[in-house]
Amino acid sequence: MARPRRQDQRRAELVAAAREAVLERGMLGLRLRDVAERAGLSSGAVLYYYPTLTGLLEEVQRAAVERFCDLRSAAVAAHTDPRRRLLAMIGSGLPSGPDDELCTLLYELGTIARRDPAYAARHIDLFGRQVAIYTGILEAGAAAGAFTLAADALTIARNLVVLEDGYGLHLVQAVAPIDVATAEQTIRAYASLATGCDLGEL
């Protein structure tokens, strides 16, 4: 039996191989063999560490969600002004384009959330964590007098995340109908209306 440290290393390698396979083939065409080939193992060896492909992909999704949320939190933490924090949050939520691996990975994994409760739960967690960051920024800005909210902070926060998701889904397409700058500008325009603060001036 493999030692614990070796097992942890092999699991990390399999998660990396699965991530690459999802990005290359997409979720709909993904097979266990695709992951095994990238890891240099047999399908049986992969199943020794992860009894099901679903379980392995859940770990890929978990890691992607954590990384995405950490990046967004770090972008916001770099500022103290609520307006700058809001702009940083908006700027960190959109993919850079079709080659944005992290956002593409999250969208690919999100396609099966409709059918699998485990994936759906993590997708809901991703949504909730982003909403919570936005809500905190909005409430702090309103308390400081920087924002005059047009609705409750939670509603505005949810709308901002949904706008990011909608535009982001278009931005990772092979041929995007809108560019990143326009998408970000549009979200900023909504945020300006919702907060009573002209973010364009910043």
N, C-alpha and C positions, 0 to 999 in steps of 0.2 A: 504493500500500500504506500502511496506517495506521502511524503512528509507534509505537514500543514503548510510550511512556507512554500514548498514546491507546488502544492495544490492552489494556493493563493495566486502564485505567479501564473500558473496555467489558466486559471479562471480569468485573470486579467487579460491574458493573451487571447482567450476565446471571445471575451467581450469586445476587444479591439477588432478581431477578425469579423465578428458579427456586425459591428458598426460599419466596417468597410463593405461588407456584402450588401447590407441594406442600402447604402449610398449608391452602390453600383447597379444592383438589380431591382431595387424597390421591394416593398413588402409583398406585393402580389405575386412576384415570381421567385421569391426566396425559398431555397431548399436547404435542408440540413447539410447536404453535400457541399453547398457553396461555402458555408462557414468552415467545414472540415478542411477543404482544399486550401483555404487561405491560412489556416492555422497549421497546415502540414500534418494533419492527423486523419485518422479514419472517422467515419460517422459514429462508429461504436465508441471510440475514444472520447469524442465530444460528449456523448450521452453518459459517459462515466462521471463527468463533472457537472453536467446539466442534463438531467433525465429527459427533458423535453426542449424542443427548440423554442417553444413559448416561454419557458422559464428563463432561457438565456436572453431572449429579446426583452423580457421584462427588466433584466439587469442593465441592458443597453439603454432602455428608456429611463430607468432610474438615474443612471449616470448622466445622461443628456439633460434631464430636468434639473438636476443639482447644478451642473455646470452653467446652464443658461440662467438660472436664478441667481447664482453667485456672481456672474458677470454683471447682471442688472443691478444687483445690490451694491457692487463695488463702484459702478458708474455713478450711482446716486450719492454714495457716501463721500465722493470726492468734492461735494459742494455743500455749502451751508444755506445759501439763499434758496428759499422755496421755489422761486421761479427757475433758477438754474437746475435745481434738483428735478423739477418737472421736465425741463428740456432734455436733461441727461437720460431720464427714464424713457422718454419718447424715442430718443436717438438710439437707445440700446435695444429696442424691441423689434426693429425691422431687420430682415435679412439684407445682406449687402448685394444679393443677386442670386442667380441660379447656382453659383459655386459656393454659397454659404453652407458649409457642411453641417454645422450644428442645427441651424434652423430647418434645413432640408430633412435632416434625420428626425427631428421632432414632428414635422408634418407627415413624413412617411409612417412613423409609428402611430401617429394619431388616426390614420385611416382605419385601423382595426379596433379603435376604442368603441365604435358603434356596436361591435359584436362580442367583445371580450370585457367582462366586468373589471378584471385586473388592470388592463390597459386604461380603461375608462377612469378608474379611480385615480391613477397617477396623472392622467390628463386633467382631471378635475382639480387635483392638487396644484398642478402647474398654473392653471387659470386662477385659482384662489390666492396663490402666493403673489402673483403679479398684481392682482387686484388689491391685495393688502398693502403692497408697497405704494401703489398709486394713492390709495385711501389715506395712508399716513402723510404723504406729501401734501395732499389737498387739505386735509384737516389742519395740519401745521401751518400751511400758508394762509388759510382763512383765519386762524387764531392770531397770526402775526399781522393781519391786515393787508397781506399781499394779494389775497384772492377774495373775490365776492362771488361765491358759488351760485350758479343758476339752478342747481338741484342738490340733493344730498351727495356727499362725497362718494359713497358707495356706488350710486348710480353712474356718476361721471367716471369713476374708476373702471367699472365694468365696460362702459362704452368705449373707453380708450383701449382696453385690452382687445375687445372685439374688433375695433378698427385696425389695430396692429395685425391681428390674426388674418383678417380679410385681405388687407393689402399684402401682407407677407406671403400668403398663399399664391397670389398672382406674381409676386416678385421672384419666386423660385421656379416658375415655369420656364421651359426652354425659350419661349418667346414671351416676354413680359409685356402686358398691355399698358404698363405704367412704370416709370422709373422710381428709384429710391428717393430721390430728392423731392419729387412731386408728392409721393406718398407721405413722406415726413411733413412736408409743408401743409398738406391737407389735415393731418392729425393735429398739427400745431394750431391750425385755424379753429378746429373744433375745441381744442383745449383753451384757446383764448376766449372763445364765446362762453364756455362753461365756467371759466374762472373769473371773467370780467377783467382779465389782465392781457394786454397786448404782448404776447410772447415774441411776436415778430420784431419788436424793438430791441430785443436782446440778441 
